[in-house]
Amino acid sequence: MSENLIASCGYVCYPRDNNAQNLIEYWRNSDVVKDLYFATATFAFESKPYFPNNSNQYILVKYVGLDKMVGGISKYQSPSSSLFLFNNQTELFEKYHEKVSYVSIYYTRYDHDHHELRDIAGILARKDMVVSANLGNLKFINNKKLPFIFPHADNIIILEVEGKKSHQSDQNYCEKTRRDVARKGIALINLVSFSILEKLS
């Protein structure tokens, strides 16, 4: 497990609204954007109240440089939009991969010690299709006050998957992976997942 702090990396999740095209063009020309995707989102039932105006379709932006990313969003974000980001803090591992087809986000209800994190990293690293795992946090960028505050925003685990078949099979694979971690006594709880439909840049 790497102890690298990578707090300026992560994913911005922007609902695909009428204003999204302006942001897509901005992000295509941004030096802090690593990858840009069009994706469908599946929210866990319990998590929906924490995501105002949640959508089925999102622009998913993998960034390196949070300050510049937020600055750009503020120029184009529509007054009614609500977007969120998963900010990486600690890298568990990353393998060589050619593409990402699925991003699955989990949370835990309490902080884990170094030994438990090593167990999680060991289980995930043995999974062929899981190409990266990071610990991070959840942040919202809104133009209005959130009705509910997510209580486990600092206990986020972000998995990237290089799938071989369908998005449904990716989802099933991640669920099996989650159960494998649970057998170690570490409960990962589904928050949201993204099935990548198209790479935009």
N, C-alpha and C positions, 0 to 999 in steps of 0.2 A: 504494500500500500504506500503510495506516495504521500508525503506530508506537504506537497506543494500547495501554497495558497494561490488560488487562481480566481480571486474575487471579481475580476473584471471580465470574466467569461460567462456565457450562459445562453439562455433562450428568451427572446421576447415573443410573446403570443398576442397577436393583434387580430381582432375579429374582422373578417372580410366584409367590410361595409362599402358604401359608395365612395368613401375617401381613401380606401386601401390602395388604389392604383397610384396615387400621388406618393404614398410612402414606399411602395414597391420600387418606383423609379428612383426615389431618393436612395433607398438601400442598395440598389444595384450599382450605384456610383460611390458607395461609402467604403472607406478603407477599413472600417471596423466590422464589416459584415463578412463572415466566413462562408456561410451558406444561407440560402433563402429558399423556403419551401411553401407550397400550398398544401394544407393538411386538413383532415377532418378530426374533430375532437370528440372524445367520449368521456364525460364527467361521471364520476361515481355519484350515486344518488345523494349521499350524505354531504358531498362537497358543493353541490350546486348553489346553496344559499350564500356561499362565500364569494361567488363569482358573479357579480351583477351583470346583467345583459349577456350572459354566456351564450355563445353561438356554436353552431355545428361546424362552421368553416373558419379556419384561421390562416393567417400568414405567420409562419414560424421562422424566426430569424435567429440564427446562431451568430453571436457577436463576440468580439474580443475588444473590449474598451467600453465600459458601461457609461462613463461620463459623456462621451461623444454620442453614444446611442440615444441616451435620454434627451440630450440637447436637440438632436434631429427630430425625435418624436414630437417634441413640444411645438415645433414649427407647423406640423401637419395634422396633429391629432384633432379630430372633430370634437365639438363640445360635449356630445352625448356618448362618446366612446369610452370604453373601460378596457384597459389592457393590463397584462400582468407579465412578470418575468420570473424565471428560475435562474438564480444567480449561483454559479458554482463557487464553492469555497475550498473543498478538498477533493483531489482526484484519488479515487480508489484504484483505477487502472484504465488503460486504453490500449486496444489492440489495433493492428493494421486492419483497415477495412476500405472497401471501395465505395460504399454508399451506406446511407442510413434509411431504413424503410419505416421505422416505428420508434417513437419516443414515449417511454412509459414513466410516469411520475408517481412516486409513493411518498408516504410520510410515516414517521414513528411517533408514538405518544410521549416518549421520553428520550432524553439524551443517552447515547451509548458510550461505553468506555472503549479504550483502545483495543482490548481483547475482542470485544463483540464486533467492532468494526473490521478487525482482521478476519473474523469468521464470515461476516457478510461478503467481504471482498473475495475471500477464498472460494465461496460457493458460486458467486457471480462470475468470477474469472474462468471457472471450469465450463461455463456454458458457451458453446460454440458460437451462438448467434448474438450473444451480448458482447458488443464491441467496446463499450465504455460504461463506467459507472462513476458518478460523482455525488458527493454530499453538498447540499446547498441550502438556499433559503428562497422563500416566495415573497415577492414584492409586487405591489400594485401601483400603477400610474393612472390616476383617475382625475377627472375634472369635478368630481362630486364625492361626498363623504360615503364611505362604505357602510352598508346596513349592519354587517357582521364582520368581526375581525377573526381571521383564521388563527386558532390558538397554537398550531404546531408549525408555524411558518419557518422556524429555524431548524426543523428536523426533516428536510426534504432529501430524497434519494432519486437521482435522475439516471435512467438507463437508456442507452441507445442500442438499437437492435438492427442487425443486417439480415433481413428476412429473405427466405428463398422462395416462398410460395405466395399465399394470399395474406391480406391484412388480418383476416379472421384467424389464420394459423399463427400469425405473430402475436395476436392477443392471447391465444391459448398457450403459446410458449411462455409468455410473460407470466401468466397465471400459474403455470406449473413451476416456474422459477420462484415466484413469490411463496408458493407452498413449500418448496425445498428450503428456503430461508426460514420459514416459520417452524420447520422441524427442529431447528437449532434453538428455538425459543425466542426468536426475534420476529415480532409481528410487523410486516410491511403492509400498510393500508393503502388501497388504491385511492388516488386523488384525481388524476386525469391522464388520458393517453392520447397520442396523436398518430394517426395513420397518414403517412406522407404519400400524397397523390402525384405531386409534380415538383421537380426541382426548378426554381425560377431563376437561379443564377449559380 
